């Protein structure tokens, strides 16, 4: 590809890709998990930021060596070959992309409902408004439909939503922080010491939760093919871009102290979705406090659309390697719009499954299954635990870099990948401590079944090819 981007453009692209709806969705949750302790919440943001920088730098090294890479599946292939890439792609297609898209669709609906005076979710009592469930499902179907019918329009919308989502984050990060420091609410919150609502695992749970806000950095590493002097500029863009995101996130978390009460912060437990509205109302008035939900909903939809773009291409990326379920069928490109409609439909089916799982199982929705949805073995949070799963999948790639890249210096070959392995293992540890063994084992059983299905499909394809 043409080397068209310089360092400033690359930094802006990293920021645009990484910053999204996650800080709205998970910011209040992290503050609740840390008992309203601003310093602990900022520590969580900083820890995840460092993990993001280290892991992205390892992938940047792979990207600089193999400029054809354009996503995590490509990285898996150049590091460990097509078989491992297939299983990573199968995971991304069946679990990662659709589960995140599904939960963002519901969150977009949850932030839309207050505009019409509807309480979308009462997590404590296990009830969800039918309007919220229906609206979230509509958002999800429209997203997949738009990407299937007009991929170019979906791409243009993604750019517009990227600009829109930055407005409330930057506004609150700057103005809210200044206001909190000037009117004394920040000092009041800092001086209040409370225990974490999640016990000793609050900090670790916060790390797992806030990883959602940084997710997307792996996509940012794929711009190397169009970047001038990629070996130098890609690591710099990742570092400066991630540092900017970390600073803005920290300021945003700090600005939530403008609510003036730790009890109010903790009272938004467990999701913290009401906190942005309360904070914006305190600073800018009730009208702006309500309107901010428009920006947050658009931000969620923008992030959802980005994930749907990946989900629609999931089965195609597997089929393009002539692997998995009916490669000829899912690798077929529609002549009218130059897109794989069949791959998109498969993504929609997966997203529909995860939307049902999210609203019924994890969020304790309408009591369709009696007490089953209260079980921790099934009540794991799909978006957070799948992100940690992806971090675990990075470990073999980092080890492969140390084994294969013998021409690299000691730091790039051993130190940086080793730090990446430590970061990934730490994320897994945080998940085990924060979520508990029941959720982790329950998810691993589910993950094993999905991977077994993927193995069976690939094995059947190989046998058919030999006939």
N, C-alpha and C positions, 0 to 999 in steps of 0.2 A: 504494500500500500504506500501511497504518497506520504512522505514525512512532512506533515502539514502543521503540527502543533508544537509551540514552544513551551517553556516552563510555566509562564503565567497562565496560559490556557489549560495546561495539564493540571495545575493546582486547582483552578476553578472547576474543572471537570471532576476531580476527586471530591471536592467539597459538595458539589451538586449531587453526586451519586450517593455519598455517605449520609449527609444530613437529610432527614426525612421525618416521618410521623413518629418514629420510635421514641423521641424525647417527650412527646406529648403523652404517648400511651404508657411508657415505662417510667417517666420521671417521677410522677406522683407515687407510683408503686415503690420505687427505690426509696423515696423519702419515708414512706410508710414502713417499709421493711427495716429501715435503719432507725425507726422510732422518732423521726423528725430531726435527727441529728444531721445538720448540714455538712459538717466536716466529714462524717462517715459517708454521706451520700456523694460528696465531691470526690472522696477517695475511691469510691466505686467507679465513678466516671473516669477518673485518672487511670485506674488499674486496667479497665477495659480498653481505654485509649492506647496504653502502652502495648497491650496484647495485640491490638489491631495494627499498630505500627510495625512491631517485630515480625508478625506473620506476613504482613503485606510485603515487607522488604525481602523475605525469603522467596516469595512468589515473584517479586520483581526481578530477582536474579535468574529465575527460570525463564521469565518472560523475555529478558534481555538475550538469553541464549537461544530461545525458540520463539521467533517473532510471529509464528502462525497461531499461537495460543490465543483463545478468545473466551476463556471461562474456565471454571474449575474442572470440568470434564477433560478439557484439553490439557490442563496442567497434570491431571492424573495420568493421562495417556503418555505424555513425554517423560514423566517420572517413572512410571511402573508398567506401562504397556496397555494395550487395548482391553485386556480382561478386567483389570482393576478400574479402568475408565468406564467400562460397561456398568459395573456395580455402583460406582459413584453416580453415573448418569441415571441408573434405575432408581437410586435413592432420591436424587434431586427431582425426578419426574413424578414419583409416586408419593413422596412424603414432604420433602423440603419446600419446593415451590408452591404446590397446592395448599399445604397446611398454612403457610404464611399468608398466601393470598386470601384464604377463607377467613382467617381471623381479622385481617385488615378490612375485609368487606363488612364484617360485623361491627368492628370499631368505627368505621365510617358511618354506619347506621346509628350506632350508639351516640356519636357526636352530632348527628343530624336531628335525632329525636327531641332533644331539649329545645330546639328552635320552634317546635310545635307543642311544647308543654308536655311531652311524653317522657316518663321515666323508663328508659330502655331496659335497665337491668337492676335487680335487687339481689346481689350475689349472696348476701347473708341468708336470705330466705329462699334462695334457689328459684327465683322467678324471672322470666324474661318476657318483655312485652311482645305480643304477636306482631305488632307493627314493626318492631326492630328486627325480628327474625325475617319477616317478609322483605323489608327494605334492604337488608344485608344480602339476601339471596338475589334480589333484583340487581344490586350493584355488581355482584359477582358475575351474573349471566350477561349483563351489559358489557362488562369488561372483556370477557372471553369473546362475545359476539363482535365487538368492535375490532379486536385484534384479528379475528378470523376474516371479517369482511374487508377491513381496510387497515392493514398493518402500518401503512405510512401515516394515516391520520392518528393512530394510536401513538406512534413515535412523536409526532408534533405535539400532541396533548401532554406527553411526558415532559417535554421541555417547558411548556407553559406552567404545569403544576410544580415543577422544580423551583421556578421563580416565586410562585405564590406561597409555597410552604416555608420559604426563608423569611418572609415578612414578619409573622408573629414571633418566630424564634428570636430573631435579631432584636426586634422591638422590645420584647419582654426581657431579654438578656441584658440589654443596655439600660433601658428606662427603669425596668423593675428593680434591677440591682442598685441603681443610684437612688431610687425612691426608698427602697428598704433601708439603705444605709443612712439616708437623711432623716427619715421619720422615726427611726429607732426600732422598727419591727424586726429587722435583721438581728440587732443586738438582743432583743427580747427572746427570739427563737434560739439564738446561740447560747444564751444563758440558761435555757431550760434543758435539763438533763432528764431523759426518759429511757426506759428500757425498750429494746426493739420488740415490735409486735410479733416478730417471728422467732424470738428466742436467740440462741447463740448462732443460728444459721442465717440471721438476717443479712449480714454483710455478704456472705457467699451467695445467698438467694438473689441479692441485689446485683451481683456481678453477672449471674446467669440471665437475669431479667434485662439488664441494660445492654447486654451484647446485641440485643435486637436493634438498638439505636445506632449501632455502628455497622450493622450488616450491610453489605454492599461494597465493602472495600475490596473484596476479591474481584468484583466486576471492574473496579477502577484499575486494577493491574493489567487489564487486557488492552489498554490504550497504547501499549508500547509499540505496536506495529506502525502507528501513525505519528509517533513522537520523535522529534529531532533529538539526536544524541541520547537515545533511550537509556543506555547504560548509566549515564550521569543524571539525566533529568527525571527518569521515572522514580528512582528512590527519593530524590529531592521533592518531587511533587507529592509522593505518598506521605513523606514526613511532614512537610509544611501543611498539606491539606488536612491530615489527621490531627495535627496540633491545633489548627484553627477550629476544627470540629470539637475537639476536646475543650478548648477554651470557651467556645460558645455554649457548649453543653453545661460546663461548670457554672458559667454565669447564669444560665437559665435555671439550673437547680437552685442556685443561690437566690435568684429573684423570687422564687416561690415563698421565701420567708416574708414577702410582703403581705401574706395573709395574716401575719401577726400572731399566730397561735399554733403551737406544736399540736395541741389537741385537734385543731381543725385539719392539720396535715395528716395526722394519724387516722382521723375520722373518715378519710377518703379510702381507707383500706377496703379491699385488697388491690384494686386496680388503679386507684388514683385518678380516674378519668374526670372527676369533678374539679380537680385542683386548678387547671388552667383557667376555667371560667371564674372561680373564686378570686384568683390572683389578679386577673385582668380587670375584674369588676372593682376590686379595691383600688387599683391604680388609675384606671381609665373610665370608670363608671359602669353602670349596669348594662347600658346599650352595647358598649364595646365588649363587655364580659360575655354577652350573649353572642355577638357577632363573631367572636374568636372561634366559636364552634364551627362556623362556616369554613374558616381557614384550616382548622384542624381536620375537618371532614375531607376537604379537598386534598390536604396533605396525605391523609390515609388512602384516598383514592389514587393519588399519584404513585405512592409506594406500591399499592395493590396492582396498579397497571404495569409497573416495572416487573413485578414478580410474575404476572400473567404473561408478559412478553417472553419471559424465560420458560414458563410452564408450557406455553403453546409450542415451543420449539423443543421441548424435552424428549418426546418420543422420536422426533425427527433426528435429534443429535445421536440417539442410540441407533436408529435405523441407518443413519449415514455411515456408521461403522459396520454395517451388515451384521448386526447382532440383535438379540432379543426377540420380541413378539412381532412376527410378520414384517421384516425389514422392507420388503418391496411395497407393502401396503402403506406403512407409516412414513416411508421415505418418499412417497409420491408427492410431487409439487403440483398444485392446482394451476392450470395454464392461465386462468383469468386474472388472478391477483398475485401469482408467483409465490404462493404460500402453502404450507402443509395444513390443509383444513382438518385432515384426519388426526394429525398430531394434536391440533388445538382441541378437538372434541374429546380426545382422551384426557387432556389436561382438565377440561371442564368436568368430566366425570369424576376424576380424582378430587378436584376442588369441592364438588358437591358432597362427596363422602366426608371430607374434612370439615366442611361447614356443618354438617349434621353432627359430627363428633364434637366439634367445638361448642355448639349451642346446647347439645343434649348431655354429653358426658362431662366435659370439663367445666362449663359454666353453670352446671346444674340447672338446666333449662326445664321445659315442661316435663312433668314426671311420667315420661313414657315407659321407663324401665324400672319403676318402683325404686328400691334403694340401691340399684346397681350403680347409678351414676355418682353415688357418694363414695364408692370404693377408690382408695388411693391407687390400687393396682391399675385402674382404668382412668383415673382422674389426672393424668399427667397433662401438662400444658404443651400442646403440640408445637407451637412456634418456638418456645424457648428451648425445649429439650431437643428439637431437631437441629437447631443452630449448634448446640453443644455436640451433637452427633457429627455434624460436619467438621467441627474442630478436631474430633477424634480421627476422622478420615484424613486430615492433613498430616498426621504423624508419619505414616509410611512414606508419604511424598517427601517430607523433610529428611527422613533417614536415607531415602534414595538419592537425594541431592548430595549428601555426604559421601555416599558410596561411589556414585557415578562421576561426579564432576571433579576429576583428579587434577585438572588444570587450574582450579581456583586456588587462591591464597588461603592460609589457615583460617583467617577470620570468616571469610565468606563460605568456605567449605564446611567448617566444623562449628565455630562459635555461634554464628547467626542461626543456622538450622537447629543447633542444640537449644538455643534460647527459644526458638519457635516450638520445639517439642515440649519444653518446660511450660510454656504458655498454654499449649493445648491440653496438657495433662492437668494443669491447674484449673482450666475451665471444666474439665471432667470432674475433678475433685469438688469444685464449687457446686456442681450439679448434684453430686452424690450427697454432700452435706446439706445443701439447701433444700433439695427436693425430698430426700429420704429414700431408703432402700426400696420401699414398695413401688414408688413411682418409677424409679430407675429400672428395677427388674421388670416391672410391667411393660415399660416401653421397650426394653431390650428383647423381650419375648415377641412383642409385636414386630419389631424391626427384623428379628430373625425370621419370622414367617414371611415378611415381605421379600427379604433377600432370598429365601428358599424358593419362593414363587419365581423370582427373577432367574435363579439358577435353573429351575425346571424348564422355563421358557427357552433359555439359551441352549440347554441340553437337547431339548426337542428339536430346535432349529438345526443344530449340528447333525443330529441323526437323520433328519429329513434331507439335509444337503448331501449326505453320503449315499442316499438311496438312488 
